[in-house]
Amino acid sequence: FCEFNNRDHRTDLNGVDRLIVRRGQPFTVSLYLRSGLYQPGVNALDCIAETGPQPSEQYGTRASFGLSANIDTSRWSAAVTSPPGNMVALSICSAPDAPIGRYTLTLGQSARIEFILLFNPWCPEDLVLIETAQSLAEYVLSQDGIIFRGSYKYPIPTPWNFGQFENGILDICLRILDMNPKCLKNPGKDCSGRRNPIYVSRVLSAMVNCNDDKGVLLGRWTDDYDGGVSPMFWRGSVEILRNWETQACQPVRYGQCWVFAAVACSVSRALGIPCRVVTNYLSAHDTNSNLTIERYIDENGDLIKSREMIWNYHCWVESWMTRPDLKPDFNGWQASDPTPQEKSEGVYCCGPIPLRAIKEGELIFKYDAPFVFAEVNADIITFMKKKDGSTSTVTNNTIVGQKISTKSVGSDAREDITHLYKFPEGSDEEREAFKRANHQNKLLKQQQNQGLHLTIKVTADMRKGCDFDVFAVVTNNTQSEKKCRLVFGSCALSYNGFMGANCGFKDLLNVELQPGGERRVPLRLNYSKYGDNLTEDNLIRLAALLLDYSTGEATLAVRNIVLENPEIKIRILGEPKENRKLAAELTLKNPLPEPLENCCFSIEGANLTGGHVISERLGSSVGPGEDAKVKVYFTPTHSGLRKLVVDFDSTKLCHVKGYRNVIIGK
C-alpha cells in the first residue's frame, strides 16, 4: 500500500511507486496466502528487517521479530489487523532508534519487501522530534526557502529551491551516506551509526564539501571559475545533487558558504532531520583557537592579507535534535558547518554543537565549540603597519556576530536569532559566558570614551549603476582643538573579506576640528570607477582612518555596503492549477548607463518546473533604462504554496535573483 503508507508517513512527495516510511510509526502490508487460512494463536510468522551490506543484530542493522497481539512502537514489531482468512493485513513498526537507510523485510519463507526508512520528527521517541506543526512544515516539509546575504546593515533575502522531494533526490542523499569514508572503511559500523542524527549530521558536514572525500561540492573563493560555474549561478540544490550523481560522485564546481549550507539543508530534510540555514554577519574565521582575530592595515587603512578573516557574512545550518551524549539542557538546535574552513578530528567538518553551549561558553562540549564560539564572539585587534616597519594599535569598534538570521516559520520575513547564540552585549550573563570560555581579551577590554569619534554614513539609495556619496563623520569630544589626517578609501569586496580594486580614494592631510565640533567628509563613488571592479557580491568596503597629530593615536572605521540590484517583476498569466501549463512574464529594467548583452532569464521551483531549470534567452541587447522581458512556460505538478525562483544573467549584470510565491490549485 505504497500510496496509503507514504501519505501517512508524509513521504508521498517522494513518489508513491515504492515504500518510504519513517521510523517508530506503523505501516501496513497485506499478505495473500497461497494455501490455508490464517488463525490467530495457531499460525506464526518470522519477520527479519535488515539494512546495510553486513546486517548484524550486534550493530542494530538486523532485527528479528514475530507477531504480537498489538504493535509496540518502542521496538520492531508486527501485528495482524485483519480477521482470519486467506488475506492477512499486517501492521509493522520499526524501532524509533533504528538506523535509517534501505531495508529488506523478509516475512516467513518467501515474502520480501524493500523499503526506505527515514528519521521521524513526528515521533515522540525519535531524537529528531520537533513538536509544533508549523515547525515541521517549515523545517522538514518545505521545499524552498530564503537565505540571507548582503550585509548586516542591509540583509538581502535570496530565494533557494531545496527540492528535497524532487525525483531521485532521496536516492542521491542515501548515496552520499554510502560514499562517506567511514562507510567505505567499515560499512557495518557506519550503517549502525545512522541510527543517530548526531552522527549523520557530522557525516553530512564532511560530505557536502569534497576536501577529504568524494563529497558534493568544491569550494572556490576567487573570480576564476574555470571548469565550473560561479556559486552565484545556483538557484537550488537539485541541479547540484543531480550533477554530482551523474558525474560518478565527482565534485560539482563551485560552491561558497551559502551553497554548502543550502545543500546540507536539502539532504538533512530529505532524510527527516529538521534543518534550517542561518547567516552570521561579520563572522570571524579564527585559525588558532585563541578567540582573537589579529588584523593588520597599511597607512591607507587597507587590509594586509591574513588567514584570519572577518567574513561579511557566513552561512551554516542548524539541525534540531536531542543530545543524549550531553546534559539535558543542550537539546534543540545544533549548529553544523559544511563549508571547509578548519579540520576537526582530521577532517574538514564542523559540528553539531548545541547553540546553548555557544551562548554559555561551554567550549569543551562536542563538537567544535571553540570555532563556532569564535565565529560569533571573537575579539578584533587591529594593528597599523607603517612604512618604517613599526606597528601601532588602532582603535576599532567592529563587533563580530551581528544579526544572526534565518527565515521565519511560515513567512519569508527575517527572524533574528542572535539571542540564541549570545547574551546581550555588556550583560552579566555575557561576562559569565566569557569567563567559562576563558575569553580574556573580551573580559579585559575597557570601553573607552574616545576623544575623537569616527563613523561612516551612507545614503539610502545605493543602486548598482548610480553615482552616489558616502561620508566619513569625525566628531571631536575633547576640550581642545584637534588637527588630524583623514584617509578615506573604498574598494571592491568579496563576501568572505578579500579586497579587490580601488573604487574611490581621498587623503586629507589637515582636518581641523574645534572642541565639540563635527566634520562631514564626502567621498563620491562613480559607476565609471566601481562598475568594472565589483565582484558578484556587489560589495564595497569603505574604510576611514583618522590620525591624531597631537597624540599619534589612530582610529579606524569600516563599513561594507551592498549595492542594490534591480527588481525582477514576475507576473503569473492564467489561473495556476496542478498539471496545467502556466506562463510567467518576467521583466527587469536595465539600471546601468550601458547596454546589457547576452541576457537570459532562468526559473526553477519545487513541484513547478519538473525538477529542472527552464531558461529563456533574449535575442537582442537591452539599452539603458529599457526593459528585458520574456515569457516562460511551466507545468506545476502539485497543489499548494510554491516558490518560483528566478535568475537574470547578462554580461554586465550577473545573477540577479527574484522570486514569487504562487498558490497552485487542484
DRENVEX-923685 format. One record per residue (C-alpha): x negated, y, z negated. Coordinates in steps of 0.02 Angstrom, whole numbers, plus 32768, in hexadecimal, padded with zeros to 4 digits. Example, Ala and Ser with C-alpha at 12.3 -4.5 7.8 and 13.67 -1.06 7.14 Angstrom:
BEGIN
7D997F1F7E7A7D547FCB7E9B
END
This chain:
BEGIN
8000800080007F79807C80347FF0810C8055804C80F87FAF7FAE80DA7F487F4981667F997FD581E37F7D7FE781A97EC97F2B81BD7EAE7F2382647F0B7EAC82217F8F7F25822180237ED182B780757E40823F80967EBB81DA80FF7F32814C80D87EE580C481467E7D807B80B87E87806F7FFB7E3480FF7F9A7E5D81047EE07E2381597E417DE180FE7DA97E4A80DF7D0D7EEE80EA7D717F5480537DAD7F71802E7E647FE67FB07EB67FC77F1D7F2B803B7E937F6880077DDE7F7F806A7D6C7FF280557CB97FB780347C33803B80897BAE7FD380EB7BA47F3381327C2A7EC380E17C947E3E811B7C637D8F80EC7CD27CFA80887C777C7680667BE57CEB80007C2D7D7B7F597C857D617EF77CF97DD27E3D7D1B7DC67E0C7DCB7DFB7D5B7E077E1E7D2E7EBC7E467C7E7EDC7E897C1D7F747EC57B6D7F8D7F067AF27F157F587ACA7EB87EB67B6C7EAB7E4F7B4B7E827D9A7BB67E7C7CFE7B1D7EB67C9C7B147F567D057BD27F6C7D067BD97F587DC37C3B7EB47DB87CD97E987D547D387DF47D3E7DE97DF97CFB7E8D7D9A7D037F457DC27CF47F857E1C7C5980367E3A7C1D801A7EF57C347F9A7F677C857F0E7FA17C117ECA80467C557E30803E7BE57DE27FAD7C497DF47F4C7CEA7E9E7EF77CE27F2A7EB07D4C7FE37E8E7D2B80737E497D9280FF7EC77DAA81777E5F7E1581F27DD37DEC81C07D1D7E1181BA7CF47ECA81487CDB7F6081177D927F5E80B57DD37EC980A57E8E7EA880087EB07E457FD87F4C7DE67F1B7F597DD87EB87FD87D737DFE7FFC7D6F7DA0802C7CD37D9980EA7CB87CDB80DC7CAE7CC380687D447C3B809A7DC07C8180F87E557C6380B97F067C9880317F807CE87F987F317D1C7EE97F637DAB7EA07EFD7DBB7DE37F087E637D997ED37E647CDE7EB97E0D7C757F3C7E3C7CD07FDB7E7A7D847FCA7DFA7E0F7FDE7E217EC87FD57DA47F527FF97DBC7FFE7FAD7D60809B7F777D6280CF7EBF7D4D81877E8D7D3F81EA7DEC7DE982177DA37DF882C67D577EB182A07D337E83820D7CC17E7582337C067DEC81AE7BF07D8181E97C837CEC82597C587D2182D37CE07DD082F37C9A7E0683A87CB57EB183C57C6E7F0F84517CC57F6784377D6B7F2784DE7DAB7E7184AD7D887E8884047DDC7ED284577E757E4284D57E7F7DAA846E7E4F7DD583C37E977E5B83D17F1E7E38847C7F6C7DDC846880117DA7851D80257D6B85A97FB87D0B864A7FA27C50865D7F7E7C1587077F417B7D87557F927B48880C7FAC7B0988647F0F7B4388757E5A7B7C89277E7F7BD988E97F197C07882F7F137C3D87F27FBF7CB687607FCC7C8086E380517CFD865B80857CC585A680897D16850780CB7CE8847D804E7D4B83FE80B67D32836D803C7DC8830E80827D9F8322813B7D8C828381A07CED822281757CAF829880EC7CCD8220805B7C67819880B37BDA821580CC7BDF824480137BCF818D7FE27B3F817A805C7AE7820D80077AEE81A97F657AAC810D7FBF7A19816D800B79DA81B47F68792D81727F35796E81277E9279E880BB7EF6796480897F7578EF80567EE7796D7FFC7E777A1B7FEF7EC57A677F8E7E357A33800B7DB17A6480A17E1E7B12805C7E437B28803F7D887AF780F47D697B87812D7DD87BFE81107D477BB581AF7CFC7BDC825B7D487B4082A27CF27AD582277D567B3482457DF87B2883047DE87A6D82F87DCD7A5982877E647ABD83027ECF7A5483977E9779BC83397EDC7A0E82F27F7A7A5E83927FBD79AC83D17FDA792E83658037788D83907FDB787282E27F9178E782737FF37959825E808979C582EC80497A44835380A779F8840080C0794F844E80E0793884FA809478EC858D80F278D5863C80AA78818694813D78CA86DB81DD788286498242790D85C9825E78BC856882ED78FE84B882FA79A084E482A27A178573827A7A1B860181FE7A7085D481587AE8866381817B2785FB82157B86858081A77C3E859C817E7C5884FA81207C0F845580E57C6283E081637BF0840481F77B5683F981877B868350813D7BB6830881E77B12834482347AB082EE81A97B0F824C81C97AFB824E82877A42827E827A7A1C81DB821C7A0D82378176798F82B481B679A1835E815E7A1083E381AB79B3848581D079CA84FD81757A15852780CB7A0485AB80457A4C85AE7F957B0585CA7FBC7AFF854180427AAB84C47FCC7B2B84ED7F457BC184E37FBA7B8D84387FFE7B7283F87F4C7C2084387F207C6E83DE7FB67C1B83387F897C4883477ED07D00836A7EF67D0482DC7F757CC882637EEE7D4682A77E6F7CD783177E037D2683C37DE37CAB84417E2A7C9884FA7E547C13856B7EA27BD385F97E357B6886917E5F7AEC86E07DE77ABA87917E1B7A0787C97DF779D287157DD9792386F27D9778B1866A7DDC783C86437D4A77AF85D07D83775285B87CDE77E285A87C6077AC863E7BF7785686947C1177FB872C7C5877EE876B7D0B774F87CE7D26775D88407DBD76D888AE7E0B76F789487E75768289BB7ED4767D8A787EC1770C8A8A7F3D777E8A1C7ED47775898A7F50777188DB7F0776D188787F1676FC87C47F48770887467EBA774F86977E9E77BC86DB7E12784C87397E5F78EF878F7E37796D87507EB679F387CE7EE67A6B873E7EC57A5C86837EB17AE485FE7EC07AF385577E687B8384E57E377BDD84BC7D967C2D84117D7B7CAC83EA7CF47C8983527C867C78830E7BD67BC582FC7B947BC282627B217B0482707B1F7B0F83197AC57B6F83637A337C2D836F7A4D7C2C842C7A627BCC84207B067C5383D57B747C9F84387C047C4684967C8E7B95845A7CB57B1E84BA7D287ABE845E7DB27A5284AE7E377A3084527EDB79C184DD7F22790D849D7F1978AF85167EA8784F84B77E22783783FD7DFF789483A57D73785182F97D3D77E882FD7DDC787A83217E5278C383C17E9B796783C07E3B79B384237DAC7A3883F97D2B7ABA83D37CF77AAB84417C5D7B3F847C7BF47B6785357C057B78853C7B497AC485027B347A8B85937BA37AF6860F7B447AB885D67A997A0185C37AC979FD85067AAB796E84E67B23794284347AED79E783F07B3479E9838F7BD879CE83BF7C62795E84537C9179A484CE7C11790A85427C0F7911855F7CCB79CC85897CCF79BD85F27C30793486587C8579A086717D217A1E86D27CBA79B487157C2A78FE872C7C5F78A787CC7C2D785688357CB577AC88867C9A777288F87D2676BC892B7D41767B89AC7DBC75DA89797E1275788A167E3F74FE8A307ECD746B8A307E53749C89807E1A74E389B27D71759489887D3A761389DE7CCB76BE89AE7C88775489FA7CDD77FA8A1B7C87788389B97CE07935899C7CA47967890E7D1979CD888A7CBB79CD87D87CFB7A6F87767D077AF887EE7D3D7BAD87D07D6F7BA487127D737C3686EF7DE77CA786677E2B7D4C865E7E877DE4866D7E177E5B85DB7E017EEA85EC7E7C7EB0868D7ECF7E1F86D57F337DF687547EAC7D4B87567E577D45870F7DA67CB887517D3A7C7386C27CD17BD8871A7C8B7C1F86FF7BDB7C0F86427BF37B5286557C097B2586EA7B9A7B5C87457AFE7B7788027B117AD488637B277A91889B7A7E7B0988327A157AD687D0797A7B08872F79D37A9587597A647A06877679EA7A2586CD79987A2786777A42798086CA7A6E7938868E79C8796C85DA79ED792185EA7A9B7882863A7A54789C86C97ACD781D873B7A79781487BF7B0178CC87E97AF278C687E37A347835885D7A2A787388D47AB178AA897A7A6A792789DF7ACC78C78A807AE3791D8B277AF978B98B5E7B8F788A8C137BA1789E8C067C5D79318BA67CA279358B677D5579C88B197DB279FB8AFC7E677AA78B327EA37AFB8B027F467B948B387FA97C2F8ACB7FB87C2C8AB780757B8F8A5A80A87BBC89FD81477B4889A981C07B2F8A1D82557B448ABF81F17AC58B3F81B57AD78B6780FB7A7F8BB280637A468B617FC27A0A8BC47F2B79848BB67EA479C58C137E0A79428C4B7D8B79778C8F7CE079018CE37C64793B8CB87BB478A48D0A7B6078908DB97B1878048DE87B8E77F18E0B7C4777B88D767CAE77548D687D4E775E8CC17DA5773C8C627E4477D28C077E9077BA8B7C7F1078608B477F5C785F8ABB7FDB78CD8A39802D78B0899680897911890480CF792A88778052795887BF805879CE87807FD27945871E7F7A78DB87B97F5E786187BC7FF07846886A80387844889880F0781C89348154782D89E8811A78D78A3A813578B08AE980F2782E8B38807D78108BDA801F777E8C0F7FAE77968CAF7F4976F68CE17EEF773E8D717E8977E88D547E3C78078DD57DB2788B8DB97D2D78C38E337CA778F08DEF7BF9799A8D9A7C0A79938DB47CC679C28D3D7D51797F8D2A7E0279DB8CCD7E8C79688C987F1B79BA8C557FBA79718BD4803179C28BC680DD79D58B16812379EC8B1981E07A2C8A85824579A58AA982C579258A81823D797789F581D979DE89A082627956892F82AA7908890E81FF799F88C881A379A4880E817B7A4587AC818F7A6987D480D87A86888E81037A2388BD806679B78957804B7949896B7FB179418A1C7F6C78B28A407EF478898AE37E9D77E68AF47E3C77D18B8A7DC877248BB97D86771C8C337CF4767E8C9C7D0B76788CD07C53767F8C207C0776488BB07C9776E48B457C7B77408AF67D0F77F98ACE7D1D78428A5E7DA478F78A577DDE792B89D17E5B79D389B87EAE7A01893E7F387A8C89777FAB7AEF890D80257B31895980C67BE4892E80F07C0988CC818D7CA588F981F07D47889E81C77D84881182357E3F8826824D7E9C8780825A7F4D8779829E7FAB86D482A3801C86C6833C80B58659832680FE85F78295807B8589823F80B884D4823B805984328226802E83D782C98064846F832F7FE684D383987FC4857E834F7F62861883897EFA869583267ED0873F83707E25877783307DEB882C833C7D4C888583067D20893B832A7C6A895B83587C2789D282D07B7A89E7831E7B428A7583917B0D89F284127B63896484737B7B88B5842E7B43882984A37B68876D84A27BFE8781842E7C4C86E283EA7CD886BE836D7CDE861683147D6685CF82A27D6C853E82297DE8850781A47E12846C81407EAA8415818F7EB384A282107E2E848082947E2283C2828C7D7F83C7822C7D28842282BC7CE984D182E27D488527836F7CE985B283CA7D1E863584497C9B869F84A27CBD874C84EE7C95876185A57C50881385987BF5888785217C5388F384A27C2789AD84A07C1A8A1E84067CC48A3383B57D1589B184277D72891583EE7D33886484057DD487FE84147DFD874784397E8786C884207E58861F83D57ECD858983D47ED4850083517F4E847C830F7F6A846D82527F7883B882157FBB83D18164803684488112800984BA80817F9B855380627EFF854B80CF7E6C85C180EB7E3A85EC819E7D80861981987D42868A82257C9086B6825A7C5B873B82D97BAE873783247B5387A583A37AA587E583C97AAB887C83547B35884A82DC7B15879C82967B86872682357C10879B81FE7C8A873481947D458745817D7DD886DA814B7E9386D2813D7F01866580D07F87860F8139802085B580F58043851F816580F784E181638132842F817B
END
